[in-house]
Amino acid sequence: MKLLVAVKRVIDFNVKPRVKMDGSGVDLANVKMSMNPFDEIAVEEAIRLKEKGVATEIVAVSIGPAKAQETLRTALAMGADRAILVQTDEEVEPLAVAKILAKIAEEEQPGLVILGKQAIDDDNNATGQMLAALLGWPQGTFASKIEVSDSATVTREVDGGLETVKLKLPAVVTTDLRLNEPRYASLPNIMKAKSKPLATKSPGDYGVDVARRLETLKVVEPAKRQAGIKVGSVDELVERLHGLGIAK
Amino acid sequence: MSVLILVEHDGSHIKDATLPTVTAASQLGEVHVLVVGNNADGVAQAAAKIAGVAKVHVANSPALEHQLAEAVAPVVARLMEGHDAFVAPATTTGKNIAPRVAALLDVMQVTDILSVEGPDTFTRPIYAGNAIATVKSKDAKKVITVRTTAFEKAAADGGSAAVEQVDAGGDPGSSSFVGLEASKSERPELTSAKVIVSGGRAFGSSEQFHALLDPLADKLGAGVGASRAAVDAGYAPNDYQVGQTGKIVAPEVYIAIGISGAIQHLAGMKDSKTIIAINKDEEAPIFQVADIGLVGDLFKIVPELTEKL
C-alpha cells in the first residue's frame, strides 16, 4: 500500500509570532520555520506503518514556497521515499490545498492519506476533511491510534472521550498530538535524503485555482490581560475565593 | 439571509455548545437548525424551544445515529440549497463535519469565529490566538465554525419553532462506528463549567494529580482540566486538555495549578473571567495573565486550600 502524507512549512512552534505594525499579517521575515508539528506526527505514523510492513512506499507532498523543499527534505530524512513540491508563493487556503492533494491522490492512488489535524499558523483544522469530501473517501480525524489491515480502525480524540471508527480504504486520517512521538532524523539519513527524488510542480499542473476566497482585512494582537495581584497565603486565597462567590 | 445550524447533541440532550452558536448565527440572519440522528425527534422538539430558532429540520436514519461526517455532510449540503450560511460550533463534532460540508459546497470555511463584523466579515484567532485576523469571505454561501466561548448563550427556552422532517439520505457505507470510550465523570463538562481547576506536569504522577485535584474540584463543584504536558505525561485523559489544540474554555474562575502557562495553554483559557495561578516558580508566564497568584509548593497549598474551603 502506498501512503501519501502532506506537510506544511510553518513558523517554528517555539517562536512567539509577532503581528506586523501595519496590521497586514504576522511577521515571518527572519523567523525560524519548521515542519508543522501535527504533520511531523503524520510522517512518523506513515513510517511506522511502513516498518510494520503495512505500507510499501511513502510519498510526502508540500504546497508552498521554494523553501518548503527543506520541509520535504526533513520528511525524506525521517523516512519518506520521495517527495512532491507544489510550488507557489501564494498563501494557499485549505480548500485549494485539498483540491491539489485530491489530484495527486488520483494520480498516486494511495491506500491512506495522512495529514496533521491543523496547521499551527492559520489554525483551520480543515484540509483533511475537505480532501476526504472531494475524493468521496471516509475520514478519521484527530487520530490517537491507527490500525490498518484491509480497513483502517481509527481512535479519535473527541470532546467526550475517545471514539473509534472503522474506515474502508482508501481513507483520509488526520493526526492528533498523542498518536506518536516523531523521531529525529539521523545525520546519515539527512545525507541520504538529499539524493531521494523530489519533483517540483505548480498548482497549474493540477488545474487548481489557488485564488483566495477569504480576504484578510487586518491582523491585530489580541487584547492583553493585565497581571493581577499576588497573595501571600492560602488563607488570603480562600478569602479571595469567597469574595468571588465560588466557595461556600 | 437564512442560516442553518447543526445542533450538537448526544441523542437525548442538546449540548450547551449549540446555544452560543445560535447567538452567533442570529447576527447573520434567520436561524434554522438541523438535528441529525436516529430517533432524534425528542432532540428536535427541544431545539424548537431555543429562543431565536425559526425552524427545525430533523433527519432521522440509522446511518446518522453516530453523526459520522460521511453520512451527515451530504444531508447538510442538500439542505444548503435553501440556506445562505451553515454554522456549527467549533467542537470536535463541528470541526469534523463543517469542512467536509464546505468542500462539498466548494466554499472556504471561516473557522472558529470570535465575532460577526458584517454579513461576510468575521474575526478569528490565528497562530494559537497570538493574532486576531479580520477576514471577509468572497464565497456566495458561507460555512462557519463558532468559538462558543466568544458568544453569549441563547436561552434554551422561549421559542416555538416548527419541526420538519427532511431527507436523511442513505448510508454511504464507507465508515462505521465501533465504540465510544466516554469519560465518566460526575463533574461539570469543561466547556460549560463555571469553575475549572486545572493541573500541570508539576503534579508528577497520575495518582497525585487525582489525589490532590479531585477533592478540590469536589469542594468547588468544579470541572477538572489539564495542561498538554500533563496529558502527554499520562496524568489525565485527552479530553481534559485545555489549550489551542484541546478545549477552549472561559469559566467564571479558572484555577491553574502547577501550570507554567505555555502560549498554547493560555490560548485555551485566557478568556476566563478570573484566573488564579498557583505555581512554585514566581517567574512562570501564567502569573502574567493571572488575576490572583500564589507562589508556593502545590503539594502543600492544594491540600490546605481544599481543607480550608
HADDOCK unambig.tbl for C-alpha pairs under 7 A between the chains (distance, minus, plus):
assign (segid A and resid 17 and name CA) (segid B and resid 127 and name CA) 6.98 0.50 0.50
assign (segid A and resid 17 and name CA) (segid B and resid 130 and name CA) 6.58 0.50 0.50
assign (segid A and resid 19 and name CA) (segid B and resid 131 and name CA) 6.61 0.50 0.50
assign (segid A and resid 95 and name CA) (segid B and resid 103 and name CA) 6.69 0.50 0.50
assign (segid A and resid 95 and name CA) (segid B and resid 108 and name CA) 5.70 0.50 0.50
assign (segid A and resid 120 and name CA) (segid B and resid 127 and name CA) 5.82 0.50 0.50
assign (segid A and resid 120 and name CA) (segid B and resid 128 and name CA) 6.69 0.50 0.50
assign (segid A and resid 121 and name CA) (segid B and resid 126 and name CA) 6.14 0.50 0.50
assign (segid A and resid 121 and name CA) (segid B and resid 127 and name CA) 4.58 0.50 0.50
assign (segid A and resid 122 and name CA) (segid B and resid 126 and name CA) 5.03 0.50 0.50
assign (segid A and resid 122 and name CA) (segid B and resid 127 and name CA) 6.10 0.50 0.50
assign (segid A and resid 123 and name CA) (segid B and resid 126 and name CA) 5.77 0.50 0.50
assign (segid A and resid 123 and name CA) (segid B and resid 127 and name CA) 6.60 0.50 0.50
assign (segid A and resid 124 and name CA) (segid B and resid 111 and name CA) 5.75 0.50 0.50
assign (segid A and resid 126 and name CA) (segid B and resid 99 and name CA) 5.22 0.50 0.50
assign (segid A and resid 129 and name CA) (segid B and resid 96 and name CA) 6.76 0.50 0.50
assign (segid A and resid 129 and name CA) (segid B and resid 99 and name CA) 5.62 0.50 0.50
assign (segid A and resid 129 and name CA) (segid B and resid 100 and name CA) 5.03 0.50 0.50
assign (segid A and resid 130 and name CA) (segid B and resid 99 and name CA) 5.46 0.50 0.50
assign (segid A and resid 130 and name CA) (segid B and resid 100 and name CA) 4.91 0.50 0.50
assign (segid A and resid 130 and name CA) (segid B and resid 103 and name CA) 5.01 0.50 0.50
assign (segid A and resid 133 and name CA) (segid B and resid 100 and name CA) 5.23 0.50 0.50
assign (segid A and resid 133 and name CA) (segid B and resid 103 and name CA) 6.11 0.50 0.50
assign (segid A and resid 133 and name CA) (segid B and resid 104 and name CA) 6.25 0.50 0.50
assign (segid A and resid 134 and name CA) (segid B and resid 103 and name CA) 6.44 0.50 0.50
assign (segid A and resid 134 and name CA) (segid B and resid 104 and name CA) 6.82 0.50 0.50
assign (segid A and resid 138 and name CA) (segid B and resid 70 and name CA) 6.11 0.50 0.50
assign (segid A and resid 138 and name CA) (segid B and resid 174 and name CA) 5.69 0.50 0.50
assign (segid A and resid 138 and name CA) (segid B and resid 175 and name CA) 5.93 0.50 0.50
assign (segid A and resid 141 and name CA) (segid B and resid 96 and name CA) 6.67 0.50 0.50
assign (segid A and resid 157 and name CA) (segid B and resid 238 and name CA) 6.84 0.50 0.50
assign (segid A and resid 158 and name CA) (segid B and resid 92 and name CA) 5.49 0.50 0.50
assign (segid A and resid 158 and name CA) (segid B and resid 239 and name CA) 6.94 0.50 0.50
assign (segid A and resid 159 and name CA) (segid B and resid 92 and name CA) 5.95 0.50 0.50
assign (segid A and resid 159 and name CA) (segid B and resid 239 and name CA) 5.70 0.50 0.50
assign (segid A and resid 160 and name CA) (segid B and resid 182 and name CA) 5.66 0.50 0.50
assign (segid A and resid 160 and name CA) (segid B and resid 183 and name CA) 6.10 0.50 0.50
assign (segid A and resid 160 and name CA) (segid B and resid 239 and name CA) 6.51 0.50 0.50
assign (segid A and resid 161 and name CA) (segid B and resid 181 and name CA) 5.76 0.50 0.50
assign (segid A and resid 161 and name CA) (segid B and resid 182 and name CA) 4.68 0.50 0.50
assign (segid A and resid 161 and name CA) (segid B and resid 183 and name CA) 5.11 0.50 0.50
assign (segid A and resid 161 and name CA) (segid B and resid 239 and name CA) 5.64 0.50 0.50
assign (segid A and resid 162 and name CA) (segid B and resid 180 and name CA) 5.74 0.50 0.50
assign (segid A and resid 162 and name CA) (segid B and resid 181 and name CA) 5.05 0.50 0.50
assign (segid A and resid 162 and name CA) (segid B and resid 182 and name CA) 6.46 0.50 0.50
assign (segid A and resid 163 and name CA) (segid B and resid 179 and name CA) 5.84 0.50 0.50
assign (segid A and resid 163 and name CA) (segid B and resid 180 and name CA) 4.35 0.50 0.50
assign (segid A and resid 163 and name CA) (segid B and resid 181 and name CA) 6.20 0.50 0.50
assign (segid A and resid 164 and name CA) (segid B and resid 177 and name CA) 6.47 0.50 0.50
assign (segid A and resid 164 and name CA) (segid B and resid 178 and name CA) 5.22 0.50 0.50
assign (segid A and resid 164 and name CA) (segid B and resid 179 and name CA) 5.21 0.50 0.50
assign (segid A and resid 164 and name CA) (segid B and resid 180 and name CA) 6.23 0.50 0.50
assign (segid A and resid 165 and name CA) (segid B and resid 175 and name CA) 6.82 0.50 0.50
assign (segid A and resid 165 and name CA) (segid B and resid 176 and name CA) 5.62 0.50 0.50
assign (segid A and resid 165 and name CA) (segid B and resid 177 and name CA) 4.63 0.50 0.50
assign (segid A and resid 165 and name CA) (segid B and resid 178 and name CA) 5.06 0.50 0.50
assign (segid A and resid 166 and name CA) (segid B and resid 175 and name CA) 5.55 0.50 0.50
assign (segid A and resid 166 and name CA) (segid B and resid 176 and name CA) 5.19 0.50 0.50
assign (segid A and resid 166 and name CA) (segid B and resid 177 and name CA) 6.40 0.50 0.50
assign (segid A and resid 166 and name CA) (segid B and resid 178 and name CA) 6.46 0.50 0.50
assign (segid A and resid 167 and name CA) (segid B and resid 174 and name CA) 6.01 0.50 0.50
assign (segid A and resid 167 and name CA) (segid B and resid 175 and name CA) 4.47 0.50 0.50
assign (segid A and resid 167 and name CA) (segid B and resid 176 and name CA) 6.62 0.50 0.50
assign (segid A and resid 168 and name CA) (segid B and resid 174 and name CA) 5.25 0.50 0.50
assign (segid A and resid 168 and name CA) (segid B and resid 175 and name CA) 6.17 0.50 0.50
assign (segid A and resid 178 and name CA) (segid B and resid 232 and name CA) 6.87 0.50 0.50
assign (segid A and resid 213 and name CA) (segid B and resid 108 and name CA) 6.19 0.50 0.50
assign (segid A and resid 213 and name CA) (segid B and resid 137 and name CA) 6.00 0.50 0.50
assign (segid A and resid 213 and name CA) (segid B and resid 138 and name CA) 5.25 0.50 0.50
assign (segid A and resid 213 and name CA) (segid B and resid 139 and name CA) 6.25 0.50 0.50
assign (segid A and resid 214 and name CA) (segid B and resid 135 and name CA) 6.04 0.50 0.50
assign (segid A and resid 214 and name CA) (segid B and resid 136 and name CA) 5.44 0.50 0.50
assign (segid A and resid 214 and name CA) (segid B and resid 137 and name CA) 4.57 0.50 0.50
assign (segid A and resid 214 and name CA) (segid B and resid 138 and name CA) 6.05 0.50 0.50
assign (segid A and resid 215 and name CA) (segid B and resid 135 and name CA) 5.43 0.50 0.50
assign (segid A and resid 215 and name CA) (segid B and resid 136 and name CA) 5.04 0.50 0.50
assign (segid A and resid 215 and name CA) (segid B and resid 137 and name CA) 6.42 0.50 0.50
assign (segid A and resid 216 and name CA) (segid B and resid 133 and name CA) 6.68 0.50 0.50
assign (segid A and resid 216 and name CA) (segid B and resid 134 and name CA) 5.89 0.50 0.50
assign (segid A and resid 216 and name CA) (segid B and resid 135 and name CA) 4.43 0.50 0.50
assign (segid A and resid 216 and name CA) (segid B and resid 136 and name CA) 6.42 0.50 0.50
assign (segid A and resid 217 and name CA) (segid B and resid 134 and name CA) 5.41 0.50 0.50
assign (segid A and resid 217 and name CA) (segid B and resid 135 and name CA) 5.58 0.50 0.50
assign (segid A and resid 217 and name CA) (segid B and resid 136 and name CA) 6.91 0.50 0.50
assign (segid A and resid 218 and name CA) (segid B and resid 133 and name CA) 5.77 0.50 0.50
assign (segid A and resid 218 and name CA) (segid B and resid 134 and name CA) 5.30 0.50 0.50
assign (segid A and resid 219 and name CA) (segid B and resid 131 and name CA) 6.42 0.50 0.50
assign (segid A and resid 219 and name CA) (segid B and resid 132 and name CA) 5.54 0.50 0.50
assign (segid A and resid 219 and name CA) (segid B and resid 133 and name CA) 4.31 0.50 0.50
assign (segid A and resid 219 and name CA) (segid B and resid 134 and name CA) 6.30 0.50 0.50
assign (segid A and resid 220 and name CA) (segid B and resid 131 and name CA) 5.65 0.50 0.50
assign (segid A and resid 220 and name CA) (segid B and resid 132 and name CA) 5.31 0.50 0.50
assign (segid A and resid 220 and name CA) (segid B and resid 133 and name CA) 6.48 0.50 0.50
assign (segid A and resid 221 and name CA) (segid B and resid 130 and name CA) 6.43 0.50 0.50
assign (segid A and resid 221 and name CA) (segid B and resid 131 and name CA) 4.75 0.50 0.50
assign (segid A and resid 221 and name CA) (segid B and resid 132 and name CA) 6.05 0.50 0.50
assign (segid A and resid 222 and name CA) (segid B and resid 130 and name CA) 6.46 0.50 0.50
assign (segid A and resid 222 and name CA) (segid B and resid 131 and name CA) 5.73 0.50 0.50
assign (segid A and resid 222 and name CA) (segid B and resid 132 and name CA) 5.92 0.50 0.50
assign (segid A and resid 225 and name CA) (segid B and resid 289 and name CA) 5.44 0.50 0.50
assign (segid A and resid 226 and name CA) (segid B and resid 288 and name CA) 6.93 0.50 0.50
assign (segid A and resid 226 and name CA) (segid B and resid 289 and name CA) 6.06 0.50 0.50
assign (segid A and resid 227 and name CA) (segid B and resid 287 and name CA) 6.47 0.50 0.50
assign (segid A and resid 227 and name CA) (segid B and resid 288 and name CA) 4.62 0.50 0.50
assign (segid A and resid 227 and name CA) (segid B and resid 289 and name CA) 4.97 0.50 0.50
assign (segid A and resid 227 and name CA) (segid B and resid 290 and name CA) 5.56 0.50 0.50
assign (segid A and resid 227 and name CA) (segid B and resid 291 and name CA) 5.91 0.50 0.50
assign (segid A and resid 228 and name CA) (segid B and resid 290 and name CA) 5.82 0.50 0.50
assign (segid A and resid 228 and name CA) (segid B and resid 291 and name CA) 3.92 0.50 0.50
assign (segid A and resid 228 and name CA) (segid B and resid 292 and name CA) 5.63 0.50 0.50
assign (segid A and resid 229 and name CA) (segid B and resid 291 and name CA) 6.03 0.50 0.50
assign (segid A and resid 229 and name CA) (segid B and resid 292 and name CA) 5.13 0.50 0.50
assign (segid A and resid 229 and name CA) (segid B and resid 293 and name CA) 6.25 0.50 0.50
assign (segid A and resid 230 and name CA) (segid B and resid 292 and name CA) 5.51 0.50 0.50
assign (segid A and resid 230 and name CA) (segid B and resid 293 and name CA) 4.40 0.50 0.50
assign (segid A and resid 230 and name CA) (segid B and resid 294 and name CA) 5.68 0.50 0.50
assign (segid A and resid 231 and name CA) (segid B and resid 292 and name CA) 6.80 0.50 0.50
assign (segid A and resid 231 and name CA) (segid B and resid 293 and name CA) 6.03 0.50 0.50
assign (segid A and resid 231 and name CA) (segid B and resid 294 and name CA) 5.41 0.50 0.50
assign (segid A and resid 232 and name CA) (segid B and resid 294 and name CA) 6.40 0.50 0.50
assign (segid A and resid 234 and name CA) (segid B and resid 301 and name CA) 6.60 0.50 0.50
assign (segid A and resid 234 and name CA) (segid B and resid 305 and name CA) 6.02 0.50 0.50
assign (segid A and resid 238 and name CA) (segid B and resid 305 and name CA) 6.95 0.50 0.50
assign (segid A and resid 238 and name CA) (segid B and resid 309 and name CA) 6.43 0.50 0.50
assign (segid A and resid 246 and name CA) (segid B and resid 220 and name CA) 6.83 0.50 0.50
assign (segid A and resid 247 and name CA) (segid B and resid 220 and name CA) 6.12 0.50 0.50
assign (segid A and resid 247 and name CA) (segid B and resid 309 and name CA) 6.41 0.50 0.50
